[in-house]
Amino acid sequence: MQTKPIIGPYEHRPAACHEYDPRSADVARNVAALIEPHLDGAVVEHVGSTSVPACAGKGIVDLMLVYPDGQLAVARDLLDALGFQRQSSRDPFPEDRPMRTGSLVHDGTTFNLHVHVLAASSGEVQELRDFRDRLRADPHLRAAYIAAKRAILADGCTDSLDYCHRKSVFVTQALQQIKQHS
């Protein structure tokens, strides 16, 4: 008998850049299968570095829960009931655009999870898809992104939130280029 994945507590770790782990895709599928049946019209997509083969990153499985407009409270309540937690770090996402955290043990490894909760009408949904898809398709962009992340760490950054803020500069520039070429 197969048991359902259990969402555990988020494990705070210093900023790092880990090699791609193909098991992340399985983790994302397991989490999506845990969420989607409980919220009609919702879609859970794997985004971020762990969704891009050969892309090194912080090792956190980033997901976006795209919920039907008007269902934010239902989406938040569902994630809370499944064991996801509100962010406990400084500067959390606001509750009108929340992110929930957690972890899942898969194949003997604990994978940290970020679930970005977004309305279907949010422009951020397409931005996350575009960036993921561009990283998958463009090895030069992927290499530049990895190099930018490693440079941030080489500069002495160990705080995960500072690391995220610093790499967002690269992401913003890449998204601007994607829009210009669309």
Contacts in CASP RR format, 6 or more apart in sequence:
PFRMAT RR
TARGET T0000
AUTHOR 0000-0000-0000
METHOD contacts of the structure
MODEL  1
MQTKPIIGPYEHRPAACHEYDPRSADVARNVAALIEPHLDGAVVEHVGST
SVPACAGKGIVDLMLVYPDGQLAVARDLLDALGFQRQSSRDPFPEDRPMR
TGSLVHDGTTFNLHVHVLAASSGEVQELRDFRDRLRADPHLRAAYIAAKR
AILADGCTDSLDYCHRKSVFVTQALQQIKQHS
4 34 0 8 1.000
5 30 0 8 1.000
5 31 0 8 1.000
5 34 0 8 1.000
5 104 0 8 1.000
5 106 0 8 1.000
6 104 0 8 1.000
6 105 0 8 1.000
7 31 0 8 1.000
7 34 0 8 1.000
7 82 0 8 1.000
7 83 0 8 1.000
7 84 0 8 1.000
7 102 0 8 1.000
7 103 0 8 1.000
7 104 0 8 1.000
7 113 0 8 1.000
8 83 0 8 1.000
8 102 0 8 1.000
8 103 0 8 1.000
8 104 0 8 1.000
8 105 0 8 1.000
9 85 0 8 1.000
9 102 0 8 1.000
9 103 0 8 1.000
10 85 0 8 1.000
10 88 0 8 1.000
10 101 0 8 1.000
10 102 0 8 1.000
10 103 0 8 1.000
10 112 0 8 1.000
10 113 0 8 1.000
11 103 0 8 1.000
11 110 0 8 1.000
11 112 0 8 1.000
12 88 0 8 1.000
12 89 0 8 1.000
12 160 0 8 1.000
13 112 0 8 1.000
13 160 0 8 1.000
14 158 0 8 1.000
14 159 0 8 1.000
14 160 0 8 1.000
15 58 0 8 1.000
15 152 0 8 1.000
15 153 0 8 1.000
15 157 0 8 1.000
15 158 0 8 1.000
15 159 0 8 1.000
15 160 0 8 1.000
15 162 0 8 1.000
15 163 0 8 1.000
16 57 0 8 1.000
16 58 0 8 1.000
16 59 0 8 1.000
16 153 0 8 1.000
17 56 0 8 1.000
17 57 0 8 1.000
17 58 0 8 1.000
17 146 0 8 1.000
17 149 0 8 1.000
17 150 0 8 1.000
17 153 0 8 1.000
18 56 0 8 1.000
18 57 0 8 1.000
18 58 0 8 1.000
18 59 0 8 1.000
19 56 0 8 1.000
20 49 0 8 1.000
20 50 0 8 1.000
20 52 0 8 1.000
20 53 0 8 1.000
20 54 0 8 1.000
20 55 0 8 1.000
20 56 0 8 1.000
20 57 0 8 1.000
21 50 0 8 1.000
21 59 0 8 1.000
21 109 0 8 1.000
22 53 0 8 1.000
23 106 0 8 1.000
23 107 0 8 1.000
23 109 0 8 1.000
23 111 0 8 1.000
24 46 0 8 1.000
24 50 0 8 1.000
24 51 0 8 1.000
24 59 0 8 1.000
24 61 0 8 1.000
24 111 0 8 1.000
25 46 0 8 1.000
25 50 0 8 1.000
25 51 0 8 1.000
26 106 0 8 1.000
26 107 0 8 1.000
27 61 0 8 1.000
27 104 0 8 1.000
27 106 0 8 1.000
27 111 0 8 1.000
27 113 0 8 1.000
28 44 0 8 1.000
28 46 0 8 1.000
28 50 0 8 1.000
28 51 0 8 1.000
28 61 0 8 1.000
28 63 0 8 1.000
29 46 0 8 1.000
30 104 0 8 1.000
30 106 0 8 1.000
31 44 0 8 1.000
31 61 0 8 1.000
31 63 0 8 1.000
31 104 0 8 1.000
31 113 0 8 1.000
31 115 0 8 1.000
32 44 0 8 1.000
32 45 0 8 1.000
32 46 0 8 1.000
32 63 0 8 1.000
34 82 0 8 1.000
35 42 0 8 1.000
35 44 0 8 1.000
35 65 0 8 1.000
35 78 0 8 1.000
35 79 0 8 1.000
35 82 0 8 1.000
35 115 0 8 1.000
36 42 0 8 1.000
36 43 0 8 1.000
36 44 0 8 1.000
38 78 0 8 1.000
38 82 0 8 1.000
39 65 0 8 1.000
39 67 0 8 1.000
39 71 0 8 1.000
39 74 0 8 1.000
39 75 0 8 1.000
39 78 0 8 1.000
40 68 0 8 1.000
41 67 0 8 1.000
41 68 0 8 1.000
42 65 0 8 1.000
42 66 0 8 1.000
42 67 0 8 1.000
42 68 0 8 1.000
42 71 0 8 1.000
42 75 0 8 1.000
43 65 0 8 1.000
43 66 0 8 1.000
44 63 0 8 1.000
44 64 0 8 1.000
44 65 0 8 1.000
44 66 0 8 1.000
44 115 0 8 1.000
45 51 0 8 1.000
45 63 0 8 1.000
45 64 0 8 1.000
45 66 0 8 1.000
45 128 0 8 1.000
45 129 0 8 1.000
46 61 0 8 1.000
46 62 0 8 1.000
46 63 0 8 1.000
46 132 0 8 1.000
47 62 0 8 1.000
47 63 0 8 1.000
47 64 0 8 1.000
47 116 0 8 1.000
47 128 0 8 1.000
47 129 0 8 1.000
47 131 0 8 1.000
47 132 0 8 1.000
48 55 0 8 1.000
48 62 0 8 1.000
48 128 0 8 1.000
48 131 0 8 1.000
48 132 0 8 1.000
48 135 0 8 1.000
49 55 0 8 1.000
49 56 0 8 1.000
49 57 0 8 1.000
49 58 0 8 1.000
49 59 0 8 1.000
49 62 0 8 1.000
49 135 0 8 1.000
49 145 0 8 1.000
50 57 0 8 1.000
50 59 0 8 1.000
50 60 0 8 1.000
50 61 0 8 1.000
50 62 0 8 1.000
51 62 0 8 1.000
51 132 0 8 1.000
51 136 0 8 1.000
52 132 0 8 1.000
52 135 0 8 1.000
52 136 0 8 1.000
52 142 0 8 1.000
53 136 0 8 1.000
54 139 0 8 1.000
54 142 0 8 1.000
55 135 0 8 1.000
55 142 0 8 1.000
55 145 0 8 1.000
55 146 0 8 1.000
56 146 0 8 1.000
56 149 0 8 1.000
56 150 0 8 1.000
57 146 0 8 1.000
57 149 0 8 1.000
58 149 0 8 1.000
58 160 0 8 1.000
58 163 0 8 1.000
59 111 0 8 1.000
59 112 0 8 1.000
60 111 0 8 1.000
60 112 0 8 1.000
60 113 0 8 1.000
60 114 0 8 1.000
61 104 0 8 1.000
61 111 0 8 1.000
61 112 0 8 1.000
61 113 0 8 1.000
61 114 0 8 1.000
62 114 0 8 1.000
62 116 0 8 1.000
63 113 0 8 1.000
63 114 0 8 1.000
63 115 0 8 1.000
63 116 0 8 1.000
64 115 0 8 1.000
64 116 0 8 1.000
64 117 0 8 1.000
64 118 0 8 1.000
64 125 0 8 1.000
64 128 0 8 1.000
65 75 0 8 1.000
65 79 0 8 1.000
65 115 0 8 1.000
65 116 0 8 1.000
65 117 0 8 1.000
65 118 0 8 1.000
66 118 0 8 1.000
66 119 0 8 1.000
66 120 0 8 1.000
66 125 0 8 1.000
67 74 0 8 1.000
67 75 0 8 1.000
67 117 0 8 1.000
67 118 0 8 1.000
67 119 0 8 1.000
67 120 0 8 1.000
68 119 0 8 1.000
68 120 0 8 1.000
69 119 0 8 1.000
69 120 0 8 1.000
69 121 0 8 1.000
70 119 0 8 1.000
72 96 0 8 1.000
72 117 0 8 1.000
72 119 0 8 1.000
75 117 0 8 1.000
76 95 0 8 1.000
76 98 0 8 1.000
76 100 0 8 1.000
76 117 0 8 1.000
79 100 0 8 1.000
79 115 0 8 1.000
79 117 0 8 1.000
80 100 0 8 1.000
83 102 0 8 1.000
84 100 0 8 1.000
84 101 0 8 1.000
84 102 0 8 1.000
84 113 0 8 1.000
84 115 0 8 1.000
85 100 0 8 1.000
85 101 0 8 1.000
85 102 0 8 1.000
86 92 0 8 1.000
86 98 0 8 1.000
86 100 0 8 1.000
86 101 0 8 1.000
87 93 0 8 1.000
87 99 0 8 1.000
87 100 0 8 1.000
87 101 0 8 1.000
88 101 0 8 1.000
89 160 0 8 1.000
89 161 0 8 1.000
90 161 0 8 1.000
91 161 0 8 1.000
92 99 0 8 1.000
93 99 0 8 1.000
93 116 0 8 1.000
97 117 0 8 1.000
97 118 0 8 1.000
97 122 0 8 1.000
97 124 0 8 1.000
98 117 0 8 1.000
99 114 0 8 1.000
99 115 0 8 1.000
99 116 0 8 1.000
99 117 0 8 1.000
100 114 0 8 1.000
100 115 0 8 1.000
100 117 0 8 1.000
101 112 0 8 1.000
101 113 0 8 1.000
101 114 0 8 1.000
101 115 0 8 1.000
102 112 0 8 1.000
102 113 0 8 1.000
103 110 0 8 1.000
103 111 0 8 1.000
103 112 0 8 1.000
103 113 0 8 1.000
104 110 0 8 1.000
104 111 0 8 1.000
104 113 0 8 1.000
105 111 0 8 1.000
116 124 0 8 1.000
116 128 0 8 1.000
118 124 0 8 1.000
118 125 0 8 1.000
118 128 0 8 1.000
119 125 0 8 1.000
127 175 0 8 1.000
130 175 0 8 1.000
130 178 0 8 1.000
131 171 0 8 1.000
131 174 0 8 1.000
131 175 0 8 1.000
131 178 0 8 1.000
134 141 0 8 1.000
134 174 0 8 1.000
134 178 0 8 1.000
135 141 0 8 1.000
135 142 0 8 1.000
135 145 0 8 1.000
136 142 0 8 1.000
141 174 0 8 1.000
144 170 0 8 1.000
145 167 0 8 1.000
145 170 0 8 1.000
145 174 0 8 1.000
148 167 0 8 1.000
148 170 0 8 1.000
149 163 0 8 1.000
149 167 0 8 1.000
149 170 0 8 1.000
152 163 0 8 1.000
152 166 0 8 1.000
152 167 0 8 1.000
153 163 0 8 1.000
157 163 0 8 1.000
157 166 0 8 1.000
END
